[in-house]
Amino acid sequence: MSTWHEYVQRNGKVPEWPYPVDYGKVNEVDSDVLVIGGGVAGLQAAINAARAGARVAVLERGHAKRSGAGGAGVDHWHGAVTNPCSSVTPEMYTNACYDSMQGYTGAHVRYIITKEGWDTLQECERMGIQIRDVKDEFKGAPFRDEKTKLMFAYDYKNRHIIRVWGWNIKPKLYDEAKRLGVNIVNRVTPTALLTAGGNQGARVVGATAVSSRTGEFYVFKARATVVATGGAGRLFVFDPETTASGTMADMNSAGVGQAIGWEAGAEFVGMEGGGPGALIGFGYAPYSMGNASNTYHGTPIVDAEGKELPWVDVFGNELKSWEDRFYPQAGQEFQLGIGIGISRTNREFRLNDIPPDIVERIRRGEFKLPLYADFTRFSAAERRGTFGMMVGNEGKTRIPIYDTMTKAGFDPDKDLFQAPVMPVEGYFNACYWAGGPNTPPTVRSLGGGGFLTDWNLQTNLEGLYIGAGSTIYGGGCHGESHTTGRYAGRHAAAYARTATGPVIEQEQVDRERETAYHATRQGKGGNGWKEINAAIARIMRDYCGRYKNEQTLNLGLRLLDELKTTELAYAYASNPHELGRLLECKALISVGELAIKASLQRRASNSILDFHRLDYPAMDPPEWHKLLPIKQVNGKVSVRDLPLDFHLKPPFASTLEENYKRYSGTKL
Amino acid sequence: MNDKAYMVPNPPTPNKAVEFNPDVCTGCNLCVEVCPTDVMMPNPEKKQPPIVVYPEECWYCGGCVEECPRPGAITMLHPTQQRISMNWKRKATGELFRLGMKNPPPPNTRPPSGG
């Protein structure tokens, strides 16, 4: 017996809620540093704050042992450029990211990531995560360094992206946090940041939250706070019946960290930016089909008759052998790899790839569908390095792909792994499982924007730090989350050492407690959270889509408010789980308002941000090449101009290196 | 066949996400404890497998399977529409296979690299 339906039909009754429910019961948690979000970034923040001597609490939505986008594993680590085999420097890497985004990424965050990525990874190794080929399984392989036993991905010449056996990285971080005495509070949904005097824009002194198992209320009181939450995956689409195992963002991705930051008066940039919602789940289960991108980079793709698809270098020249796919060709300095949030605009530093004209060649009949990944054309080491090492350790691959597929009989030594059959435009991107044409064109995702931080990774709010992959302006992927979390935790602990004790405004706590349980007091006939979430996503798709103008954006704001004061206000929560999801719906509306208000402020179209104003159709006018930090002051929007290279302007020093020396807090 | 009929909502889509083998599962609820989204809840009957209550909230990370101390007690099941998409062809013979087929080929017993 497994399902609820089986249980009900066997027993003739609905099972009671298994956890004791006590709505409103207050629990107080006191710490020097509070970390909101217990994913890889949050646990790194907690571990490093604890190592710096702080008493640390973690507020976690699921269970910190396996939760978060990074909780499902990792197979390659970006930004570890100071590893002993790398020929890329932090400056080279940071400038490549910054130039690829034409300035629209937080270069200070990228620089921190590259200065400390390798150190962070070595710390992971000391926690028990395998980062070297210690069993010599890949001895002699071109992607392996024989002395250090490190293995590399994508660019075998420059060796700055490291393959790791990270399937168990989250349990190892969890063990370390527990060992250091971190107080992890699982199954709680944050509802607000607490501020001095309860005032927007004041020092952050903690947070409130509600348990999704017991319904109890939590008041976290802290000298410093780190927000380390994930993205808002449910903002533009909510269709779990379809997306199911296809998504790279779990159901807890409700943008709650951004929401509580926005309501507390934190400043954001780039929230008007976006991109196609390719990884949201309308394609196929991640890594579950033949493809040649990311973890499968370089894999030979053959057509239905066994004819292999060509590969080209960054200049469009055809590559002679499959080995060439892993090396920059003459004239290219190094390759950045993909998965760090900049591949959309990256040109000079992009990877070798299947040429874009493959779409036309398939249409013309030169290659016949279906396509297959043919690992047998690889060497044994490359085959095992791809399916077995990378697939097997990457997020959502150990059980969902490797274990599932091999138990079902799949053998990369013998079998051709079929790629999706889809409209030919879908083969433009070799990450076939993302299934491009399967994602409705209206589905978008916020891309690249987030909390604006300084060189300490502190926000404009005193005591509030950010460590994250997607929530911080300038963040990236898995390794970047670890490294920013580590840096933010260290700085939060340093601040907490000298800060005065936090004073909680009881009135704010009482107000939050009253609001949080609204849904438990409503009539039982209202909409459920799923229907409301779907409506939020509908509003965002329609009114904050790729094309917008002042009127449609304002209509979107009006409808979000309508939803908040009508359907959401009448929704009933049958149990603490539904209550948690409804609180997330409220957070999603806040993030939606933030994205729309940021969009209203950019009165110009912008190609890098994939931002199209129908009322300002001229693309990229130079006077709008700037950031527009946005925050709330007394509930009203406040915006300022900020140059793209603000990280090198006063009060900061004029070089990356000098700023790092000044702010990193490490002895150099 | 006279099974009592109940007025129940349609089974969710997907309906399972994971499946328990009651002969192996001891109802320890370690999987329930770590699931990031509370897909499963403890069974009111002690020592019985958990009940899958919110299958449509699963993101299929497989953490529950990794956490399980008794191999075979819990199996992660991709939803049918994702399962039907996982196809492969034996290069030498042209035989077609898919995840979830009735008569699957023998398992490939090679473990993943590491761990």
Interface residues (C-beta under 8 A of the other chain):
Chain A: M1 S2 T3 W4 H5 Y7 V8 Q9 G12 P15 E16 P18 R61 G62 H63 K65 R66 S67 G68 G71 A72 Q130 E137 W165 W167 N168 R187 S212 R213 P240 E241 T242 A244 S245 G246 T247 A249 D250 M251 N252 Y284 A285 S288 M289 Y372 D374 T376 R384 G385 G388 M389 V391 G392 N393 G395 K396 R398 I399 P400 Y402 D403 T404 M405 T406 K407 A408 G409 F410 D411 K414 D415 L416 F417 Q418 P420 H577
Chain B: D3 K4 Y6 V8 P11 P12 T13 P14 N15 K16 V18 E19 F20 P22 E33 V34 C35 P36 T37 D38 M41 P42 N43 P44 Q48 P49 I51 V52 V53 Y54 P55 E56 E57 C58 W59 Y60 C61 G62 G63 V65 E66 E67 M76 H78 P79 Q81 Q82 S85 M86 N87 W88 K89 R90 K91 A92 F97 L99 G100 M101 P104 P105 P106 P107 N108 T109 R110 P112 S113 G114 G115
